[in-house]
Amino acid sequence: MEKNTLLFLLFIISFVLFSCTASRIDDFSPANKLAPSKLKEDVVVLKKTLEANHPSLYWYTPKDSIDWYFNTTLNSIQDSLTELQFRNKVAKLIARIHCGHTTVRSSKGYAKYFSKHKTPQFPLTIKAWRDSLVVVGNAIKTDSIFKRGTVITSINGMPNRAILDSMFQFISMDGYSDNFKYQLVSIYFPLFYNIAFGLKDTNTISYIDSAGIEKTGIIKNFYPIPDTSRNRVVNNIPFPKPTRKQLRAARRQNSNNLVFDSANTGYLHIITFSGGGLRKLFRESFETLHERHTSNLVIDLRENGGGNIGASANLTRYVIKRPFTVADTVEAISRSFKYGEYIHPVWIYKTLMFFFSKKQKDGMYHFGHLEHHLYQPKKVLQFNGSIYILQGGFTFSAASMFVAHLKGQPNVTVVGEESGGGSYGNTSVHLPSLILPNSQIEIILPIYRIVNDATRPKNGRGVLPDVYVMPSSDAIKNGIDIKMQKVRELIDARQRLMSKKN
């Protein structure tokens, strides 16, 4: 076949495929339903693909339990369902695996529809911890009751604990580090409220007033103006895939976030390990710290959900005192994809695994470079002062790995709450998308299992702080960052101690 003819045929095929996909997305309606047989087929595809490639499917939940959860889900599908109804079933099922990287996203049609159509939202942004719910923001600007710092005791007749438990069943987490769930709900409370309960026209909310008396108020839902900007996703299931624009904005925020106070303490706020420019950012930041002879460094990772492991390791080199590897074990159960027609883009991951993984005696395919490459501490720009790492429930994946490498080092103090990322390990590195054939729901499918440090207990916990600092309603009301306040207290106390010794 001539080259020009082949190119023409490829163009026609691509055009037809794209046209069919675009038509399918444009025809989407949230009221559309799929037949039970189609939905059950999706569940079967999900189970077979996870069994073939998920490296930690049975890490925290035994196989007989996983099988039971899948059978229960299949048996519960008796009628046609909308995408949201089916996605909720899948999210609850996936959460049983206890893998924070195995998450559920909406179909592209769903995301595109809700990027263009105005829909009501629960009006309050709420900080959640333990059994507490405290108002952080109110989209209804004219409302005079539910101000920042208002303590909520129930919503639409349901107590706080029941609300949180209902939301939590849709959220995947590493092991049992449920602080991640609290933080995610705090960021996306309106979204998770809609997912768990749906919306009424108005909301009846019980709260504690300024005199300490419990009262009840009513607030309507918020109707946002639809955002039609490119790639914007509204009402999507977390986590929406970050756009290039969002990554560029994150890098800009990173690059502007080394600041100093009057005592010459440096504050480095890193909100992501994704995107380019981080190596330059770290080098320039530590050059500045070195030039200023800074004695205290605060690294804030509370908003850092992870990203590139290499970028995390690069930052680690500037502050760690010993050589280190990324992890003790980085392994996959297979480098073939039996159900590759549902995995996108499968050819990229096949190619990467062919070049970078090798089958070992244990039958697993190991990513040798990440297991064996010994990173050395930086010699010239090594920071030798006191280091304070701020972490919280959203400190996840590569960010929690960074903290885990530093925790226990004599000049490092970890402040805040338990990390969302697992201390023992996680599943990450390669994260292709599994797209179910009928519903088009997307599941993020981790390929590698990481054991950070085999000597740590495999108890499903995150990295624990050296100094716990929990949220408080008073701090929220008054706009006080109590975790940063605690760090400054620790620095002041240390400086007073050093002055006495001198």
Protein Blocks (a to p, Z undefined) as FASTA:
>chain_A
ZZklmmmmmmmmmmmmmmmmmmmmmmpcfkbccdfklmmmmmmmmmmmmmmmpmklmmmm
cfklmmmmmmmmmmmmmbccdfklmmmmmmmmmmmnopaklccdddfklmmmmmmbccdd
dfbdcddehjbccdfbdfblmbcklgghiacfbeehiafklmmmmmmmmpccehjlmklm
mmmmmmmmmmmmmmmnopafbdcdddddfkopacddddddddddddfbehiaehiacddd
ddfklmmmmmmmmmmmcccdfkopacdddfbfgdehklmmmmmmmmmmmmnopabdcddf
klmgbjjfklmmmmmmmmpcbdcdfbfbdcdfbfcdfklmlpccfklmmmmmmmmgccdf
kopacdfklmmmccdddfklocfbdcdddddfklghjlmmmmmmmgopakbcceddddfb
dfkbccehiacddddfklopacdddfbdcdfblmbccehpacddfbdcdddfklmmnopa
fklmmmmmmmmmmmmmmmmmZZ
